[in-house]
Amino acid sequence: MSHIYIYSPSGAVRDRAAFRRGVRRLQALGHEVEIDPDALTTWQRFAGDDATRLAAIGRAAASGADVALISRGGYGLTRILEQLPYKAMARAIERGTHFVGFSDFTVVQLALMRQAGAVTWAGPAVCEGFGAADADDAVKGQGGADEIMLACFDDMVSGSSEGTGWRLPAADITALNGKDGLLARHAPLWGGNLAMVLSLLGTPWWPDVKGGVLFLEDVGEHPYRVERMLMQLLQAGVLARQKLIVLGQFTDYSLSAHDKGYSLAKVVAELRSRLKVPVLTGLPFGHVPTKVLLPVGLPVDVLVEGREALVLWGHQH
């Protein structure tokens, strides 16, 4: 199938079992897997010190692999953005390497988009995606890697990835006021983890996209924190300059009695009340098992047909 290079540019791999499962699953799918020599290195909370992780990124760019796949997210890439080998990574992408990742990797994807106009793929990491435990691994509530995620990854690897779709919640249809059909045409797709997107605002790596489709997700952030981050993007004029805002999955937070009915749905309603740009929700992307792959930096068309939302890019290659 494909040559996959696994490296660790962010947090240290603590779940070695998930890492091994991910490698085995990729191999079972027929891929040739090459593991970076420092993939399991640890230093403080990171997968090696800054120089070690920079070298790993350089090796991933030089590997000639079809896919450069991160082991996991976490934190660590923001502190080395000035030193990333952007030219080498852009050349690797031109030669056919697909850089795949999400979460902390968002900052690299947007910086590459800004620095080189390069397209990368928002998608799974080895541990949280391919390394999900099978039912017979004695991990309660687990059932292996998500089939939709695996199918989307296979489409990307084979070059047949053309788009994705999902069923919109009823509240989205109401908010669209009957608006149907094409919502965005040939609009650059960008975004990723909300906190990571926001962290680039005002920096040299901010892509400053206008007329784009901005997709966002996050994990472990209470709705008021999500709203605060969205308000900063709104007040900075970022959201109003887009054709469309698409919200993915916001997970692993807890509401309390103090919230008194305040919820993520209230956050979305408040955002819509302040913004003329359409806001869609429910995109299957984020820190969840069912995760589609999205080409960051590629122009897309977005359609709504009844309750179905479609993001299409196949005709843009």
C-alpha positions as CSV (number, residue, x, y, z in Angstrom):
1,M,0.0,0.0,0.0
2,S,1.8,3.1,1.3
3,H,5.0,4.1,3.1
4,I,4.0,5.7,6.4
5,Y,6.5,7.6,8.5
6,I,5.6,7.9,12.2
7,Y,7.2,10.7,14.3
8,S,6.5,12.6,17.5
9,P,6.6,16.4,17.1
10,S,4.6,17.2,20.3
11,G,3.8,15.4,23.5
12,A,5.6,12.3,24.8
13,V,3.9,9.0,24.0
14,R,2.8,7.7,27.4
15,D,0.4,5.1,26.1
16,R,3.0,2.7,24.6
17,A,0.3,0.0,24.2
18,A,-1.8,2.3,22.0
19,F,1.3,3.2,20.0
20,R,2.0,-0.5,19.3
21,R,-1.6,-1.2,18.4
22,G,-1.6,1.7,16.0
23,V,1.6,0.5,14.3
24,R,0.3,-3.1,14.1
25,R,-3.1,-1.9,12.7
26,L,-1.4,0.2,10.0
27,Q,0.8,-2.8,9.1
28,A,-2.2,-5.1,9.0
29,L,-3.8,-2.7,6.5
30,G,-0.9,-3.4,4.2
31,H,1.2,-0.2,4.8
32,E,5.0,-0.1,5.2
33,V,5.5,1.6,8.5
34,E,8.8,3.4,9.4
35,I,9.2,4.6,12.9
36,D,11.3,7.7,13.7
37,P,14.2,6.8,16.0
38,D,13.0,9.3,18.6
39,A,9.3,8.5,18.3
40,L,9.2,7.2,21.9
41,T,11.7,9.7,23.4
42,T,10.6,11.6,26.5
43,W,11.8,14.9,28.0
44,Q,9.6,16.6,30.5
45,R,6.1,16.4,28.9
46,F,7.5,16.4,25.4
47,A,8.7,13.8,22.9
48,G,12.2,15.0,23.3
49,D,13.6,18.5,23.7
50,D,13.0,21.1,21.1
51,A,16.0,20.2,19.0
52,T,15.1,16.5,19.1
53,R,11.6,17.1,17.9
54,L,12.8,19.5,15.2
55,A,15.2,16.8,13.9
56,A,12.3,14.3,13.8
57,I,10.2,16.7,11.7
58,G,13.2,17.1,9.4
59,R,13.5,13.4,9.1
60,A,9.8,13.0,8.3
61,A,10.1,15.6,5.6
62,A,13.2,13.8,4.1
63,S,11.7,10.3,4.4
64,G,10.0,10.2,1.0
65,A,7.0,8.6,2.7
66,D,3.6,8.8,1.3
67,V,2.2,9.8,4.7
68,A,4.0,11.6,7.6
69,L,1.8,10.7,10.6
70,I,2.2,12.1,14.1
71,S,2.1,9.8,17.0
72,R,0.0,12.1,19.1
73,G,-0.8,15.7,19.8
74,G,-0.5,17.4,23.2
75,Y,1.7,20.5,23.3
76,G,5.1,21.4,22.0
77,L,4.9,22.7,18.4
78,T,4.1,26.4,19.3
79,R,7.5,26.7,20.9
80,I,9.4,25.7,17.8
81,L,7.4,27.4,15.0
82,E,10.3,29.8,14.3
83,Q,12.6,26.9,13.6
84,L,10.4,24.5,11.5
85,P,11.9,23.4,8.2
86,Y,9.1,25.0,6.2
87,K,10.9,24.8,2.8
88,A,11.8,21.1,3.3
89,M,8.3,20.3,4.4
90,A,6.8,22.2,1.4
91,R,9.1,20.3,-1.0
92,A,8.1,17.0,0.6
93,I,4.4,17.9,0.1
94,E,5.2,18.8,-3.6
95,R,6.8,15.4,-4.0
96,G,3.7,13.7,-2.6
97,T,4.0,13.4,1.1
98,H,0.8,13.9,3.0
99,F,1.4,15.4,6.5
100,V,-1.5,14.2,8.7
101,G,-2.4,15.2,12.2
102,F,-4.6,17.3,14.4
103,S,-4.8,19.0,17.8
104,D,-1.4,20.5,18.5
105,F,-0.4,19.9,14.9
106,T,-3.0,22.6,13.9
107,V,-0.3,25.3,14.3
108,V,2.0,23.6,11.9
109,Q,-0.7,23.1,9.3
110,L,-1.7,26.8,9.4
111,A,1.9,28.0,9.5
112,L,2.6,25.9,6.4
113,M,-0.4,27.3,4.7
114,R,0.8,30.8,5.5
115,Q,4.5,30.2,4.7
116,A,4.3,28.0,1.7
117,G,0.7,27.7,0.6
118,A,1.0,24.0,1.3
119,V,-1.9,21.6,1.8
120,T,-1.8,19.2,4.7
121,W,-4.5,16.8,6.1
122,A,-6.4,17.2,9.4
123,G,-6.9,13.7,10.5
124,P,-6.0,11.0,13.1
125,A,-2.8,10.4,15.0
126,V,-1.3,7.0,15.6
127,C,-2.3,6.6,19.3
128,E,-5.7,8.1,19.5
129,G,-6.9,7.0,16.0
130,F,-5.2,3.8,14.9
131,G,-4.2,2.8,18.4
132,A,-7.8,2.5,19.7
133,A,-8.2,-0.7,21.7
134,D,-10.1,-3.6,20.3
135,A,-12.9,-5.3,22.2
136,D,-10.6,-8.2,23.1
137,D,-7.9,-5.9,24.5
138,A,-9.7,-5.8,27.9
139,V,-10.3,-2.1,27.7
140,K,-13.8,-1.4,28.7
141,G,-16.0,0.3,26.1
142,Q,-13.5,0.1,23.3
143,G,-14.2,-1.4,19.9
144,G,-11.1,-0.8,17.7
145,A,-10.3,2.0,15.2
146,D,-13.4,3.7,13.8
147,E,-14.4,2.4,10.4
148,I,-15.3,5.8,8.9
149,M,-11.9,7.2,10.0
150,L,-10.2,4.2,8.4
151,A,-12.1,4.5,5.2
152,C,-11.3,8.3,4.9
153,F,-7.7,7.6,5.6
154,D,-7.7,4.9,2.8
155,D,-9.3,7.4,0.4
156,M,-6.6,10.0,1.1
157,V,-3.8,7.5,0.7
158,S,-5.2,6.1,-2.5
159,G,-5.8,9.6,-3.9
160,S,-9.6,9.1,-4.2
161,S,-10.6,11.4,-1.4
162,E,-13.2,13.9,-2.9
163,G,-15.2,15.2,0.0
164,T,-17.2,14.5,3.1
165,G,-20.7,14.9,4.4
166,W,-22.8,14.7,7.5
167,R,-26.4,15.1,8.7
168,L,-27.1,18.5,10.1
169,P,-28.9,19.0,13.4
170,A,-32.5,20.4,13.2
171,A,-31.3,23.7,14.8
172,D,-28.9,24.3,11.9
173,I,-31.8,24.0,9.4
174,T,-33.8,26.5,11.4
175,A,-30.8,28.9,11.6
176,L,-30.4,28.7,7.8
177,N,-33.9,30.0,7.3
178,G,-34.5,27.7,4.4
179,K,-31.2,28.6,2.7
180,D,-30.2,25.7,0.6
181,G,-27.7,24.8,-2.1
182,L,-24.2,26.3,-2.4
183,L,-23.0,28.1,0.7
184,A,-19.3,28.4,-0.3
185,R,-17.6,28.0,-3.6
186,H,-13.8,27.5,-4.2
187,A,-13.2,28.7,-0.6
188,P,-10.0,27.7,1.2
189,L,-10.6,25.2,4.0
190,W,-8.7,26.0,7.1
191,G,-8.8,25.7,10.9
192,G,-8.5,22.8,13.3
193,N,-8.2,22.9,17.1
194,L,-9.8,26.2,18.3
195,A,-7.3,26.9,21.0
196,M,-4.4,26.3,18.6
197,V,-6.0,28.5,15.9
198,L,-6.4,31.3,18.3
199,S,-2.9,31.0,19.6
200,L,-1.6,32.1,16.1
201,L,-3.7,35.3,16.0
202,G,-1.3,38.2,15.8
203,T,1.7,36.1,15.0
204,P,3.7,35.7,11.7
205,W,2.1,32.3,11.2
206,W,-1.5,33.5,11.1
207,P,-2.8,32.6,7.7
208,D,-5.2,35.6,7.5
209,V,-7.7,33.8,5.3
210,K,-10.5,35.8,3.8
211,G,-13.5,34.2,2.2
212,G,-12.7,30.8,3.6
213,V,-14.4,27.9,5.3
214,L,-13.2,27.8,8.9
215,F,-13.6,24.5,10.8
216,L,-13.1,24.3,14.5
217,E,-13.1,21.7,17.3
218,D,-11.7,21.4,20.8
219,V,-11.4,19.1,23.8
220,G,-11.6,19.6,27.5
221,E,-12.9,23.2,27.2
222,H,-16.0,24.3,29.0
223,P,-18.5,26.0,26.8
224,Y,-17.7,29.4,28.3
225,R,-14.1,29.0,27.3
226,V,-15.2,28.0,23.8
227,E,-17.3,31.1,23.7
228,R,-14.5,33.3,24.9
229,M,-12.2,32.0,22.2
230,L,-14.9,32.4,19.5
231,M,-15.6,35.9,20.8
232,Q,-11.9,36.8,20.3
233,L,-12.0,35.6,16.8
234,L,-15.3,37.4,16.2
235,Q,-14.0,40.7,17.8
236,A,-10.8,40.5,15.8
237,G,-12.9,40.4,12.6
238,V,-11.8,36.9,11.6
239,L,-15.2,35.2,11.6
240,A,-17.0,37.9,9.6
241,R,-14.4,37.6,6.8
242,Q,-15.2,33.9,6.2
243,K,-17.8,32.4,3.9
244,L,-18.8,29.8,6.4
245,I,-18.0,28.6,9.9
246,V,-18.2,24.8,10.5
247,L,-18.1,23.5,14.1
248,G,-16.9,20.0,14.7
249,Q,-16.9,18.1,18.0
250,F,-16.3,19.8,21.4
251,T,-15.9,17.0,23.9
252,D,-14.7,16.1,27.4
253,Y,-16.1,18.9,29.5
254,S,-18.5,19.0,32.4
255,L,-21.4,21.4,33.0
256,S,-22.2,22.3,36.6
257,A,-25.2,23.7,38.6
258,H,-23.6,27.1,38.2
259,D,-24.3,27.1,34.5
260,K,-28.0,27.2,35.0
261,G,-28.8,26.0,31.5
262,Y,-25.8,27.6,29.8
263,S,-24.5,25.0,27.3
264,L,-22.6,24.6,24.0
265,A,-25.9,25.0,22.2
266,K,-26.3,28.4,23.8
267,V,-22.8,29.3,22.7
268,V,-23.7,28.5,19.1
269,A,-26.9,30.5,19.3
270,E,-25.0,33.5,20.7
271,L,-22.5,33.3,17.9
272,R,-25.2,33.1,15.3
273,S,-26.9,36.2,16.8
274,R,-23.7,38.2,16.3
275,L,-22.7,36.9,12.9
276,K,-24.2,37.1,9.4
277,V,-21.9,34.3,8.2
278,P,-23.7,30.9,8.3
279,V,-22.6,28.5,11.1
280,L,-22.9,24.8,10.6
281,T,-22.4,22.2,13.4
282,G,-22.0,18.5,13.8
283,L,-18.9,18.0,11.5
284,P,-17.5,14.6,12.4
285,F,-14.0,15.9,13.3
286,G,-12.3,16.4,16.6
287,H,-11.1,14.4,19.6
288,V,-13.5,11.6,18.8
289,P,-13.2,8.2,17.2
290,T,-15.3,9.0,14.1
291,K,-13.1,11.5,12.4
292,V,-13.1,12.5,8.7
293,L,-9.9,13.7,7.0
294,L,-9.9,17.3,5.8
295,P,-7.4,19.0,3.4
296,V,-6.2,22.1,5.1
297,G,-5.5,24.8,2.6
298,L,-7.4,23.3,-0.3
299,P,-10.3,25.2,-1.9
300,V,-13.7,23.5,-1.2
301,D,-17.3,23.8,-2.2
302,V,-19.9,23.5,0.6
303,L,-23.5,22.5,-0.2
304,V,-26.6,22.0,1.9
305,E,-29.2,19.6,0.5
306,G,-32.1,19.2,2.9
307,R,-30.5,17.9,6.2
308,E,-27.2,16.9,4.4
309,A,-24.1,19.1,4.4
310,L,-21.4,18.3,1.9
311,V,-17.8,19.6,1.7
312,L,-16.3,18.8,-1.7
313,W,-12.8,19.1,-2.9
314,G,-12.2,16.3,-5.4
315,H,-12.7,18.6,-8.4
316,Q,-10.1,21.0,-7.0
317,H,-7.1,18.7,-7.3
